[in-house]
């Protein structure tokens, strides 16, 4: 069984209206319950916006700590879901369901090696 990361690509800008966000949350709860029932659930969670990030990087043999995102972009990682799936086709099916639940692009990426 391979592990796949479903990344929620969140656009910059204002968050959805509360009633829209409530419906998205309801659909995600259903998706997460289905993942658990199928034995594919490992972990899922949303992330705060990139303005809350702290970046730690090596620079000239030292470590530099800075506030904020590493890069400016039109979209950012808004949440993740780590799943178990037998193959890419199965992972893409979960990704398809995730994009319908969130209305956002979902990147599906396999982990390197075996878990």
PyMOL commands that place a pseudoatom at each C-alpha (Angstrom):
pseudoatom trace, name=CA, resn=UNK, resi=1, chain=A, elem=C, hetatm=0, pos=[0.000, 0.000, 0.000]
pseudoatom trace, name=CA, resn=UNK, resi=2, chain=A, elem=C, hetatm=0, pos=[1.483, 3.344, -1.018]
pseudoatom trace, name=CA, resn=UNK, resi=3, chain=A, elem=C, hetatm=0, pos=[0.925, 6.659, 0.705]
pseudoatom trace, name=CA, resn=UNK, resi=4, chain=A, elem=C, hetatm=0, pos=[-0.273, 9.696, -1.227]
pseudoatom trace, name=CA, resn=UNK, resi=5, chain=A, elem=C, hetatm=0, pos=[-0.554, 13.338, -0.249]
pseudoatom trace, name=CA, resn=UNK, resi=6, chain=A, elem=C, hetatm=0, pos=[-3.634, 15.237, -1.363]
pseudoatom trace, name=CA, resn=UNK, resi=7, chain=A, elem=C, hetatm=0, pos=[-2.701, 18.919, -1.217]
pseudoatom trace, name=CA, resn=UNK, resi=8, chain=A, elem=C, hetatm=0, pos=[-5.431, 21.558, -1.197]
pseudoatom trace, name=CA, resn=UNK, resi=9, chain=A, elem=C, hetatm=0, pos=[-4.334, 24.515, -3.328]
pseudoatom trace, name=CA, resn=UNK, resi=10, chain=A, elem=C, hetatm=0, pos=[-5.948, 27.589, -1.754]
pseudoatom trace, name=CA, resn=UNK, resi=11, chain=A, elem=C, hetatm=0, pos=[-6.146, 30.809, -3.818]
pseudoatom trace, name=CA, resn=UNK, resi=12, chain=A, elem=C, hetatm=0, pos=[-4.961, 34.059, -2.228]
pseudoatom trace, name=CA, resn=UNK, resi=13, chain=A, elem=C, hetatm=0, pos=[-7.720, 36.486, -1.288]
pseudoatom trace, name=CA, resn=UNK, resi=14, chain=A, elem=C, hetatm=0, pos=[-10.784, 36.579, 0.861]
pseudoatom trace, name=CA, resn=UNK, resi=15, chain=A, elem=C, hetatm=0, pos=[-12.022, 33.310, 2.370]
pseudoatom trace, name=CA, resn=UNK, resi=16, chain=A, elem=C, hetatm=0, pos=[-15.430, 32.006, 1.305]
pseudoatom trace, name=CA, resn=UNK, resi=17, chain=A, elem=C, hetatm=0, pos=[-18.542, 33.326, 3.008]
pseudoatom trace, name=CA, resn=UNK, resi=18, chain=A, elem=C, hetatm=0, pos=[-19.403, 31.513, 6.268]
pseudoatom trace, name=CA, resn=UNK, resi=19, chain=A, elem=C, hetatm=0, pos=[-22.337, 29.620, 4.736]
pseudoatom trace, name=CA, resn=UNK, resi=20, chain=A, elem=C, hetatm=0, pos=[-20.136, 28.432, 1.839]
pseudoatom trace, name=CA, resn=UNK, resi=21, chain=A, elem=C, hetatm=0, pos=[-17.360, 27.401, 4.222]
pseudoatom trace, name=CA, resn=UNK, resi=22, chain=A, elem=C, hetatm=0, pos=[-19.904, 25.542, 6.371]
pseudoatom trace, name=CA, resn=UNK, resi=23, chain=A, elem=C, hetatm=0, pos=[-21.030, 23.483, 3.343]
pseudoatom trace, name=CA, resn=UNK, resi=24, chain=A, elem=C, hetatm=0, pos=[-17.409, 22.738, 2.344]
pseudoatom trace, name=CA, resn=UNK, resi=25, chain=A, elem=C, hetatm=0, pos=[-16.693, 21.587, 5.902]
pseudoatom trace, name=CA, resn=UNK, resi=26, chain=A, elem=C, hetatm=0, pos=[-19.749, 19.313, 5.828]
pseudoatom trace, name=CA, resn=UNK, resi=27, chain=A, elem=C, hetatm=0, pos=[-18.620, 17.741, 2.532]
pseudoatom trace, name=CA, resn=UNK, resi=28, chain=A, elem=C, hetatm=0, pos=[-15.084, 17.262, 3.876]
pseudoatom trace, name=CA, resn=UNK, resi=29, chain=A, elem=C, hetatm=0, pos=[-16.470, 15.537, 6.976]
pseudoatom trace, name=CA, resn=UNK, resi=30, chain=A, elem=C, hetatm=0, pos=[-18.270, 13.074, 4.675]
pseudoatom trace, name=CA, resn=UNK, resi=31, chain=A, elem=C, hetatm=0, pos=[-15.104, 12.525, 2.612]
pseudoatom trace, name=CA, resn=UNK, resi=32, chain=A, elem=C, hetatm=0, pos=[-13.011, 11.925, 5.750]
pseudoatom trace, name=CA, resn=UNK, resi=33, chain=A, elem=C, hetatm=0, pos=[-15.599, 9.470, 7.088]
pseudoatom trace, name=CA, resn=UNK, resi=34, chain=A, elem=C, hetatm=0, pos=[-15.531, 7.610, 3.759]
pseudoatom trace, name=CA, resn=UNK, resi=35, chain=A, elem=C, hetatm=0, pos=[-11.706, 7.504, 3.858]
pseudoatom trace, name=CA, resn=UNK, resi=36, chain=A, elem=C, hetatm=0, pos=[-11.846, 6.011, 7.357]
pseudoatom trace, name=CA, resn=UNK, resi=37, chain=A, elem=C, hetatm=0, pos=[-14.462, 3.460, 6.347]
pseudoatom trace, name=CA, resn=UNK, resi=38, chain=A, elem=C, hetatm=0, pos=[-12.362, 2.420, 3.322]
pseudoatom trace, name=CA, resn=UNK, resi=39, chain=A, elem=C, hetatm=0, pos=[-9.218, 2.050, 5.448]
pseudoatom trace, name=CA, resn=UNK, resi=40, chain=A, elem=C, hetatm=0, pos=[-7.503, 4.786, 3.417]
pseudoatom trace, name=CA, resn=UNK, resi=41, chain=A, elem=C, hetatm=0, pos=[-7.415, 7.447, 6.178]
pseudoatom trace, name=CA, resn=UNK, resi=42, chain=A, elem=C, hetatm=0, pos=[-4.061, 8.406, 7.677]
pseudoatom trace, name=CA, resn=UNK, resi=43, chain=A, elem=C, hetatm=0, pos=[-4.314, 12.113, 8.521]
pseudoatom trace, name=CA, resn=UNK, resi=44, chain=A, elem=C, hetatm=0, pos=[-5.913, 15.359, 7.308]
pseudoatom trace, name=CA, resn=UNK, resi=45, chain=A, elem=C, hetatm=0, pos=[-5.959, 18.961, 8.391]
pseudoatom trace, name=CA, resn=UNK, resi=46, chain=A, elem=C, hetatm=0, pos=[-6.146, 22.549, 7.268]
pseudoatom trace, name=CA, resn=UNK, resi=47, chain=A, elem=C, hetatm=0, pos=[-3.325, 25.043, 7.528]
pseudoatom trace, name=CA, resn=UNK, resi=48, chain=A, elem=C, hetatm=0, pos=[-3.354, 28.689, 8.556]
pseudoatom trace, name=CA, resn=UNK, resi=49, chain=A, elem=C, hetatm=0, pos=[-2.508, 31.182, 5.804]
pseudoatom trace, name=CA, resn=UNK, resi=50, chain=A, elem=C, hetatm=0, pos=[1.050, 31.773, 4.589]
pseudoatom trace, name=CA, resn=UNK, resi=51, chain=A, elem=C, hetatm=0, pos=[1.269, 35.008, 6.580]
pseudoatom trace, name=CA, resn=UNK, resi=52, chain=A, elem=C, hetatm=0, pos=[1.591, 32.825, 9.707]
pseudoatom trace, name=CA, resn=UNK, resi=53, chain=A, elem=C, hetatm=0, pos=[4.605, 30.933, 8.331]
pseudoatom trace, name=CA, resn=UNK, resi=54, chain=A, elem=C, hetatm=0, pos=[8.103, 31.020, 9.775]
pseudoatom trace, name=CA, resn=UNK, resi=55, chain=A, elem=C, hetatm=0, pos=[10.817, 29.931, 7.361]
pseudoatom trace, name=CA, resn=UNK, resi=56, chain=A, elem=C, hetatm=0, pos=[13.999, 28.255, 8.610]
pseudoatom trace, name=CA, resn=UNK, resi=57, chain=A, elem=C, hetatm=0, pos=[16.790, 27.916, 6.042]
pseudoatom trace, name=CA, resn=UNK, resi=58, chain=A, elem=C, hetatm=0, pos=[20.486, 27.164, 5.901]
pseudoatom trace, name=CA, resn=UNK, resi=59, chain=A, elem=C, hetatm=0, pos=[22.592, 30.055, 4.662]
pseudoatom trace, name=CA, resn=UNK, resi=60, chain=A, elem=C, hetatm=0, pos=[26.398, 30.192, 4.602]
pseudoatom trace, name=CA, resn=UNK, resi=61, chain=A, elem=C, hetatm=0, pos=[26.757, 27.560, 7.335]
pseudoatom trace, name=CA, resn=UNK, resi=62, chain=A, elem=C, hetatm=0, pos=[24.251, 29.268, 9.605]
pseudoatom trace, name=CA, resn=UNK, resi=63, chain=A, elem=C, hetatm=0, pos=[20.475, 29.078, 10.051]
pseudoatom trace, name=CA, resn=UNK, resi=64, chain=A, elem=C, hetatm=0, pos=[18.329, 32.051, 9.140]
pseudoatom trace, name=CA, resn=UNK, resi=65, chain=A, elem=C, hetatm=0, pos=[14.803, 32.350, 10.579]
pseudoatom trace, name=CA, resn=UNK, resi=66, chain=A, elem=C, hetatm=0, pos=[12.383, 34.726, 8.861]
pseudoatom trace, name=CA, resn=UNK, resi=67, chain=A, elem=C, hetatm=0, pos=[8.685, 35.491, 9.132]
pseudoatom trace, name=CA, resn=UNK, resi=68, chain=A, elem=C, hetatm=0, pos=[6.256, 34.946, 6.306]
pseudoatom trace, name=CA, resn=UNK, resi=69, chain=A, elem=C, hetatm=0, pos=[6.109, 32.696, 3.283]
pseudoatom trace, name=CA, resn=UNK, resi=70, chain=A, elem=C, hetatm=0, pos=[9.224, 31.689, 1.384]
pseudoatom trace, name=CA, resn=UNK, resi=71, chain=A, elem=C, hetatm=0, pos=[7.709, 32.785, -1.932]
pseudoatom trace, name=CA, resn=UNK, resi=72, chain=A, elem=C, hetatm=0, pos=[4.888, 35.006, -3.096]
pseudoatom trace, name=CA, resn=UNK, resi=73, chain=A, elem=C, hetatm=0, pos=[2.258, 33.172, -5.130]
pseudoatom trace, name=CA, resn=UNK, resi=74, chain=A, elem=C, hetatm=0, pos=[-1.356, 33.310, -6.261]
pseudoatom trace, name=CA, resn=UNK, resi=75, chain=A, elem=C, hetatm=0, pos=[-2.148, 30.130, -4.368]
pseudoatom trace, name=CA, resn=UNK, resi=76, chain=A, elem=C, hetatm=0, pos=[-0.746, 28.348, -1.346]
pseudoatom trace, name=CA, resn=UNK, resi=77, chain=A, elem=C, hetatm=0, pos=[-0.983, 25.064, 0.496]
pseudoatom trace, name=CA, resn=UNK, resi=78, chain=A, elem=C, hetatm=0, pos=[-4.257, 25.355, 2.386]
pseudoatom trace, name=CA, resn=UNK, resi=79, chain=A, elem=C, hetatm=0, pos=[-4.522, 21.844, 3.789]
pseudoatom trace, name=CA, resn=UNK, resi=80, chain=A, elem=C, hetatm=0, pos=[-3.350, 18.284, 3.413]
pseudoatom trace, name=CA, resn=UNK, resi=81, chain=A, elem=C, hetatm=0, pos=[-4.741, 14.801, 3.530]
pseudoatom trace, name=CA, resn=UNK, resi=82, chain=A, elem=C, hetatm=0, pos=[-2.420, 11.822, 3.794]
pseudoatom trace, name=CA, resn=UNK, resi=83, chain=A, elem=C, hetatm=0, pos=[-4.021, 8.641, 2.484]
pseudoatom trace, name=CA, resn=UNK, resi=84, chain=A, elem=C, hetatm=0, pos=[-3.206, 4.991, 1.823]
pseudoatom trace, name=CA, resn=UNK, resi=85, chain=A, elem=C, hetatm=0, pos=[-4.071, 3.756, -1.655]
pseudoatom trace, name=CA, resn=UNK, resi=86, chain=A, elem=C, hetatm=0, pos=[-3.083, 0.674, -3.639]
pseudoatom trace, name=CA, resn=UNK, resi=87, chain=A, elem=C, hetatm=0, pos=[-2.126, 2.732, -6.706]
pseudoatom trace, name=CA, resn=UNK, resi=88, chain=A, elem=C, hetatm=0, pos=[-2.274, 6.142, -8.367]
pseudoatom trace, name=CA, resn=UNK, resi=89, chain=A, elem=C, hetatm=0, pos=[-5.700, 5.491, -9.888]
pseudoatom trace, name=CA, resn=UNK, resi=90, chain=A, elem=C, hetatm=0, pos=[-7.205, 4.911, -6.439]
pseudoatom trace, name=CA, resn=UNK, resi=91, chain=A, elem=C, hetatm=0, pos=[-5.443, 8.012, -5.074]
pseudoatom trace, name=CA, resn=UNK, resi=92, chain=A, elem=C, hetatm=0, pos=[-6.746, 10.079, -8.004]
pseudoatom trace, name=CA, resn=UNK, resi=93, chain=A, elem=C, hetatm=0, pos=[-10.283, 8.935, -7.233]
pseudoatom trace, name=CA, resn=UNK, resi=94, chain=A, elem=C, hetatm=0, pos=[-9.891, 10.266, -3.681]
pseudoatom trace, name=CA, resn=UNK, resi=95, chain=A, elem=C, hetatm=0, pos=[-8.404, 13.454, -5.169]
pseudoatom trace, name=CA, resn=UNK, resi=96, chain=A, elem=C, hetatm=0, pos=[-11.433, 13.761, -7.451]
pseudoatom trace, name=CA, resn=UNK, resi=97, chain=A, elem=C, hetatm=0, pos=[-13.731, 13.483, -4.450]
pseudoatom trace, name=CA, resn=UNK, resi=98, chain=A, elem=C, hetatm=0, pos=[-11.619, 16.002, -2.509]
pseudoatom trace, name=CA, resn=UNK, resi=99, chain=A, elem=C, hetatm=0, pos=[-11.798, 18.604, -5.282]
pseudoatom trace, name=CA, resn=UNK, resi=100, chain=A, elem=C, hetatm=0, pos=[-15.576, 18.203, -5.441]
pseudoatom trace, name=CA, resn=UNK, resi=101, chain=A, elem=C, hetatm=0, pos=[-15.789, 18.627, -1.652]
pseudoatom trace, name=CA, resn=UNK, resi=102, chain=A, elem=C, hetatm=0, pos=[-13.513, 21.673, -1.433]
pseudoatom trace, name=CA, resn=UNK, resi=103, chain=A, elem=C, hetatm=0, pos=[-14.181, 23.236, -4.869]
pseudoatom trace, name=CA, resn=UNK, resi=104, chain=A, elem=C, hetatm=0, pos=[-10.396, 23.817, -4.981]
pseudoatom trace, name=CA, resn=UNK, resi=105, chain=A, elem=C, hetatm=0, pos=[-7.590, 22.240, -7.011]
pseudoatom trace, name=CA, resn=UNK, resi=106, chain=A, elem=C, hetatm=0, pos=[-6.115, 19.135, -5.373]
pseudoatom trace, name=CA, resn=UNK, resi=107, chain=A, elem=C, hetatm=0, pos=[-2.576, 18.017, -6.095]
pseudoatom trace, name=CA, resn=UNK, resi=108, chain=A, elem=C, hetatm=0, pos=[-2.092, 14.246, -5.720]
pseudoatom trace, name=CA, resn=UNK, resi=109, chain=A, elem=C, hetatm=0, pos=[1.483, 13.203, -5.071]
pseudoatom trace, name=CA, resn=UNK, resi=110, chain=A, elem=C, hetatm=0, pos=[2.980, 9.842, -4.035]
pseudoatom trace, name=CA, resn=UNK, resi=111, chain=A, elem=C, hetatm=0, pos=[5.480, 9.561, -1.212]
pseudoatom trace, name=CA, resn=UNK, resi=112, chain=A, elem=C, hetatm=0, pos=[8.922, 8.332, -2.201]
pseudoatom trace, name=CA, resn=UNK, resi=113, chain=A, elem=C, hetatm=0, pos=[9.661, 4.729, -1.278]
pseudoatom trace, name=CA, resn=UNK, resi=114, chain=A, elem=C, hetatm=0, pos=[7.436, 2.499, 0.787]
pseudoatom trace, name=CA, resn=UNK, resi=115, chain=A, elem=C, hetatm=0, pos=[5.927, 3.448, 4.125]
for i in range(1, 115): cmd.bond("trace and resi %d" % i, "trace and resi %d" % (i + 1))
show_as sticks, trace
zoom trace
